[in-house]
Amino acid sequence: MQTQQSVLEIDLQALTHNYKFITATLSEETKVMAVVKAFGYGSDAIAVARKLIDLGVSYVAVAYADEGIALRKAGITLPILVLHTLPIHCERIIDACLEPAIYSSDILAHFHTVAQKKKQTDYPVHIKFNTGLNRLGFGKEELPYLQEKLPRMNALKVASLFSHLVASEDPSEAAFTQHQIKQFKELADGVEKILPHRPWRHQSNTSAIFNYPEAHFDMVRTGIGLYGYGNSDALNQKLRPVATLKTVITQIHEVAAGETVGYNRAYTAAGPERIATLALGHADGISRAYGNGVGQFLIQGTPAPIVGNVCMDMLMVNVTNIDCKAGDEAIFFGSEQPAATLSKRAHTIPYELLTAISQRVTRVIVNA
Ligand SMILES: *Cc1c(COP(=O)(O)O)cnc(C)c1O
């Protein structure tokens, strides 16, 4: 069935394939945290989380509290880690039984106060260390502070200790990554020794799962790999894109040499050409960076380059050499034209292209 509007197809069989491919690299004891932030990397966080829970993940991670609340409303009962805890969200986090990442003395003190106010004991929290990203996390100079405070905070229980790698996909940064792994171990040891229990440890994102088995620890956090991209050509070959972005040709114009197409007359036809208008624009997440030939669609399996500037709700492609008509389907990314290939042409990464697809595009689950 050809699509008659813009849709983002979410292929749950591809998701299953990716999950199995990723977990095949892990030891039996290593648990998996599925990262479904940003609407499941632009797909459908609820459908993806449900499928992965069936497949056996132990934890789900989101960036912000409201993303976790949406999962709870959908009936997901698995533990949910909120990676970026903001002070204003702490009450909501507890009300929805979400588990905060605690990355600074301020957020620790604030969350502890809120947990006490809500009469909590042993509320699970996750201590995040900064080992080089310099984004979120306690530094090594704060270890004595943590050692002093954590054992006294009865409202809280340290469920895990974690950190995030800077460049796990980049072999030229291997020495830095090894250093981060060593730092993390030292910090985790330092906190663990003052606790009456042993919290889980986790440091690996998708690329680290494949490149640094010594950083698997108790659990790994995988995002992009589940969605079918692995930050390397070799891995991209083995994983399957979960999301396919499709749309439809709504009109075809025959233009003569010298006529221009689109806003600001950015494209001039070299000869008689056929220009197809598609029902996707920058408001749907096709950045203007893909305009003027940087991006292309597949129509009847043939590349049709974007001509001129991407408009808000539409864009135009050159179909001079393609036997097509209004109503035909046009594919932007998917297995035939991976988001990794397209995003590279626009000097960005699949993470950005996938998460940019706006909520205006209907999500359709396939191969459930
Ligand atoms: C987004 C994120 C991940 C997932 O990374 P991928 O490269 O998509 O596997 C893991 N950990 C943290 C802290 C993140 O923010």
The ligand as a MOL file (V3000), in Angstrom:
LIG
                    3D

  0  0  0     0  0            999 V3000
M  V30 BEGIN CTAB
M  V30 COUNTS 15 15 0 0 0
M  V30 BEGIN ATOM
M  V30 1 C 21.3230 9.7460 24.7780 0
M  V30 2 C 22.1720 9.0830 25.7900 0
M  V30 3 C 22.5430 7.7310 25.6350 0
M  V30 4 C 22.2890 6.9340 24.3820 0
M  V30 5 O 23.3520 7.1330 23.4810 0
M  V30 6 P 23.3820 6.4080 22.0430 0
M  V30 7 O 24.6360 6.9000 21.4280 0
M  V30 8 O 22.1680 6.8660 21.3130 0
M  V30 9 O 23.3690 4.9430 22.3020 0
M  V30 10 C 23.2020 7.1320 26.6930 0
M  V30 11 N 23.5080 7.8270 27.8160 0
M  V30 12 C 23.2120 9.1320 27.9660 0
M  V30 13 C 23.5980 9.8380 29.2270 0
M  V30 14 C 22.5420 9.8030 26.9610 0
M  V30 15 O 22.2570 11.1130 27.1000 0
M  V30 END ATOM
M  V30 BEGIN BOND
M  V30 1 1 1 2
M  V30 2 1 2 3
M  V30 3 2 2 14
M  V30 4 1 3 4
M  V30 5 2 3 10
M  V30 6 1 4 5
M  V30 7 1 5 6
M  V30 8 2 6 7
M  V30 9 1 6 8
M  V30 10 1 6 9
M  V30 11 1 10 11
M  V30 12 2 11 12
M  V30 13 1 12 13
M  V30 14 1 12 14
M  V30 15 1 14 15
M  V30 END BOND
M  V30 END CTAB
M  END
